[in-house]
């Protein structure tokens, strides 16, 4: 993948989730794609940049009570790198009695008796069906590489992305990434204190966290522990939830990044932003680094790549001054 200055445009769609109950059964999608603006074109929908087609597709899962618009900068940036990016808004009960914006967490799939046997991301089947429709009709018809999907997300959305990234669940998915998420097990679900749940560990993964993540730092109580550092559960997820051995799973910690560095421009309407730490470092350069890191990771592992390409991505991770830690296994 390579970055281009072509315009990015978005399509809007709505799909239902058959397993959900009305009125909380509808997803509203934005589908970002690399476009062209031909001279003299006056239509309502710009054509795709066919010279870069077919496009791998990223399904991005927002954090709880985080508007999808907070990730538009990332979606547009990755579209310029050559991906089609899908974000969505889903209003539902995150937990019984609490209605809000959700990435679609399947609490039943997190229970001790079944965890790991099924995906925790409830929205994926409906999103895949809509992608198939987009592949068959409209401006994106024939331009989607539906055999190369990526799952990514922030916070709880990042967790369901990495927990659902298995060819046994969705054969089309080839890689996943997460920012500000981990697989610590909630005591409310019946787990012992401090437990880190295993990941499928079948595909390339990129786990990212910030050293100033106050939300993670102050949330240890629900897992029966107090974290030593804001990055502790992210690091433990990398070390304990992934066996490694393929050298395609990565840990990337950003110095001075908060829980909501990835959400921009941020508005604290209903999220737990009051738990976060104040920014002590410029956040814009950290977002640029985050975007480039995701793009470089996907460029090295989404399609079969040469060893030199993978080495270039690792060298990139080593050379960035704002990276507190970079490791792979």
Helices and strands as residue ranges (DSSP letters): E 8-16, E 26-34, G 50-52, E 55-61, G 68-71, H 72-80, E 84-89, E 91-95, E 98-101, G 107-110, H 124-136, E 144-154, H 156-163, E 173-179, G 187-189, E 204-210, H 214-217, G 220-223, H 232-240, E 249-254, G 273-275, H 283-301, H 307-319, E 323-328
